[in-house]
Amino acid sequence: MADITTTELDEIWARYKETATQADRDQLIVYYAPLVKYVASRIAAGLPQSVDQADLVSYGMFGLIDAITKFDPERGFKFETYAISRVKGAVLDELRSIDWVPRSVRTKAKSVERAMSKLESTLHRAPTDDEIADEMDISLDQLNGIYNQIGSLGMAALDEMLSFGGSSGETLTLGDTLADRSDGPGGAFERIEMRQLLASAINQMGEREKIVLTLYYYESLTLAEIGRVLGVTESRVCQIHTKAVLQLRSRLTAAERELV
């Protein structure tokens, strides 16, 4: 099945959409199974070891089957673009149902965001870790511990390359597979506005936070590689990355409130 050609795949899709036979559906499931395994592995990287990756794959398979059933090839966009959000959604929905993230971690993340937002509105600049810790009435070590806990949830670089169907398959990035949620000119304007807000928020960050975001998301360096560039440990880079993401979330949330 890995050696299937694009023409053969198109024929299977056309036949399945016309007759919806079990045999054709099974062929499509087998062909796109690597997509499910990839999504599951990326999500698993940020989960506790107690979560079995095989379980994530099984959750994702339900999303893949749903995507195959509902996909319309005549609409002209890639199946991977449509399916990956369904697969990821199925996995995350199941994880939410079993609440794998401790409530305490969610609460701590919100507390850090509130402290950042309050300090930024008062100081008119990005607060330091010491200032955030003082605002939360905790030690710097405790704040770094919270960053580590939040950072363990995991994130993926959008420019990481994906490949499907072996050597004859298609290569694209994770960003390419994100669903297009545009809604015409209004959606395009919102995306431009969001980019401007994001750029403004990043420019207000400390130098190390900006460097970490640039190297991680634009240069695709690992946390360990970034640590070597900055001369700090991988754990410290993870803390800086987590702080930067929380700052972005806090600033974008505040900006969206002002626009309403």
C-alpha positions in Angstrom: 0.0 0.0 0.0 3.0 2.3 0.6 3.8 2.1 -3.2 0.3 3.2 -4.3 0.5 5.9 -7.0 -1.4 9.2 -7.0 -3.6 8.0 -9.9 -4.5 4.8 -8.0 -5.3 6.8 -4.9 -7.5 9.1 -6.8 -9.3 6.1 -8.3 -9.9 4.6 -4.8 -11.3 7.9 -3.6 -13.6 8.2 -6.6 -14.8 4.6 -6.2 -15.3 5.0 -2.4 -17.3 8.2 -2.8 -19.5 6.5 -5.4 -20.1 3.1 -3.8 -18.8 3.5 -0.2 -17.5 0.0 0.0 -15.8 -1.4 3.1 -12.8 -2.6 1.0 -12.1 0.9 -0.4 -12.5 2.5 3.0 -10.1 0.0 4.5 -7.5 0.8 1.8 -7.8 4.5 2.6 -7.5 3.9 6.3 -4.3 1.8 5.8 -2.8 4.4 3.4 -3.4 7.3 5.8 -2.5 5.5 9.0 1.0 7.1 9.2 -0.8 10.4 9.6 -2.5 9.2 12.7 0.8 7.7 14.1 2.5 11.0 13.5 -0.1 13.1 15.2 -0.2 10.7 18.2 3.6 10.8 18.6 3.7 14.5 18.6 0.9 14.7 21.2 2.5 11.9 23.3 5.8 13.8 23.5 4.2 16.3 25.9 2.2 13.9 27.9 3.0 11.9 31.1 4.6 8.5 30.5 1.5 6.9 32.0 -0.4 7.8 28.8 0.1 5.0 26.2 0.9 6.2 22.7 -1.0 3.2 21.3 -4.1 4.5 23.0 -3.6 7.9 21.3 -3.4 6.1 18.0 -6.6 4.3 18.6 -8.3 7.6 19.5 -6.9 9.2 16.4 -8.1 6.4 14.1 -11.7 7.3 14.9 -10.9 10.8 13.7 -9.3 9.4 10.5 -12.4 7.2 9.8 -14.7 10.2 10.3 -12.5 12.3 8.0 -12.5 9.7 5.3 -16.3 9.4 5.5 -17.0 13.1 5.3 -14.2 14.2 3.0 -15.3 15.6 -0.4 -12.4 15.3 -3.0 -14.2 17.6 -5.4 -13.7 20.6 -3.1 -10.1 20.8 -4.3 -8.0 20.7 -1.1 -5.7 18.1 0.3 -7.1 15.3 2.4 -4.3 15.6 4.8 -5.3 19.3 5.4 -8.8 18.2 6.3 -7.9 15.0 8.2 -5.1 16.1 10.5 -7.4 18.5 12.4 -10.0 15.7 12.7 -7.4 13.2 14.0 -5.9 15.7 16.4 -9.4 16.7 17.6 -10.4 13.1 18.2 -7.2 12.5 20.3 -7.6 15.7 22.3 -11.3 15.2 22.9 -10.6 11.8 24.4 -7.7 13.2 26.5 -10.0 16.0 27.8 -12.6 13.4 28.7 -10.1 11.6 30.9 -8.7 14.9 32.0 -5.0 14.0 31.7 -3.8 17.4 32.7 -4.1 17.9 36.5 -6.5 20.6 37.5 -3.7 22.2 39.6 -1.5 22.7 36.5 -4.4 24.4 34.6 -4.9 26.7 37.7 -1.2 27.5 38.0 -1.0 28.4 34.3 -3.9 30.8 34.6 -2.4 32.4 37.7 0.9 33.1 35.9 -1.0 34.6 33.0 -3.0 36.9 35.3 0.2 38.0 37.1 1.9 38.7 33.7 -1.1 40.7 32.5 -1.3 42.8 35.7 2.4 43.6 35.8 2.5 44.5 32.1 -0.4 46.9 32.5 1.4 48.5 35.5 5.0 48.4 34.3 4.3 48.9 30.5 7.0 46.3 29.7 7.5 42.6 30.0 7.9 41.6 33.7 11.0 39.7 34.9 10.7 36.3 36.5 11.5 37.9 39.9 8.6 40.4 39.5 6.2 37.6 38.5 7.3 35.5 41.4 6.8 38.5 43.8 3.4 39.2 42.4 2.3 35.6 42.9 4.0 35.5 46.3 6.1 32.5 45.5 9.8 31.8 45.1 11.7 32.0 41.8 12.3 28.2 42.1 8.6 27.6 42.5 7.8 29.8 39.4 10.4 27.8 37.4 8.8 24.7 38.6 5.4 25.9 37.3 7.1 26.7 33.9 8.4 23.1 33.8 4.9 21.7 34.6 3.2 23.8 31.9 6.0 23.2 29.4 5.5 19.4 29.8 2.3 19.8 27.8 4.3 20.0 24.6 4.2 22.0 21.4 5.1 21.3 17.8 7.0 23.4 15.2 4.7 24.3 12.3 7.4 24.1 9.7 8.4 20.5 10.6 8.2 18.3 7.5 5.7 15.5 7.1 5.6 12.7 4.5 2.8 10.3 3.5 2.7 7.3 1.4 6.4 6.4 1.2 8.8 7.7 -1.6 5.9 8.3 -4.0 3.9 10.1 -1.4 3.4 13.9 -0.8 5.7 16.0 1.4 4.3 19.0 3.3 4.7 20.8 6.6 2.6 20.5 9.7 1.5 24.1 9.1 0.3 23.1 5.6 -2.0 20.6 7.2 -3.8 23.0 9.5 -7.4 23.5 8.4 -8.3 26.7 6.5 -10.8 28.5 8.6 -11.0 31.6 6.5 -14.3 33.2 5.9 -13.7 35.5 3.0 -12.4 39.1 3.2 -13.4 39.3 6.9 -11.3 36.3 7.8 -8.4 37.6 5.8 -8.5 41.0 7.6 -8.7 39.2 11.0 -5.6 37.1 10.1 -3.7 40.3 9.2 -4.8 42.0 12.4 -3.8 39.0 14.4 -0.3 38.9 12.8 0.1 42.6 13.7 -0.9 41.9 17.3 1.5 38.9 17.4 4.4 40.9 16.0 3.7 43.7 18.5 3.6 41.3 21.4 6.8 39.6 20.4 8.6 42.9 20.0 7.8 43.8 23.6 9.4 40.6 24.9 12.8 40.3 26.5 15.7 39.5 24.2 16.0 35.9 25.4 12.3 35.1 24.9 12.5 36.5 21.3 15.6 34.5 20.5 14.0 31.3 21.8 10.8 31.8 19.8 12.8 32.6 16.7 15.2 29.7 16.9 12.4 27.2 17.9 9.6 28.2 15.5 11.5 29.7 12.6 14.9 27.9 12.6 13.5 24.6 13.9 16.2 24.1 16.5 15.5 21.8 19.4 15.5 23.0 22.9 18.8 21.3 23.5 20.3 23.1 20.5 19.0 26.4 21.6 20.5 25.8 25.1 23.9 25.4 23.5 23.4 28.7 21.6 22.5 30.6 24.7 24.8 28.7 27.0 22.1 27.5 29.3 20.5 24.1 30.1 17.7 22.6 28.0 15.5 22.8 31.1 16.1 26.6 31.3 15.3 27.0 27.6 12.0 25.1 28.3 11.2 27.6 31.0 12.0 30.6 28.8 9.9 29.1 26.0 6.9 28.5 28.4 7.2 32.0 29.8 7.2 33.5 26.2 4.1 31.5 25.2 2.3 32.5 28.3 3.2 36.2 27.7 1.9 35.9 24.1 -1.3 34.3 25.2 -1.8 37.0 27.9 -1.1 39.9 25.5 -3.3 38.5 22.7 -6.2 37.9 25.1 -5.9 41.5 26.4 -5.7 42.9 22.9 -8.8 40.9 21.8 -10.7 42.3 24.8 -9.8 45.9 23.7 -11.0 45.2 20.2 -14.5 44.0 21.3 
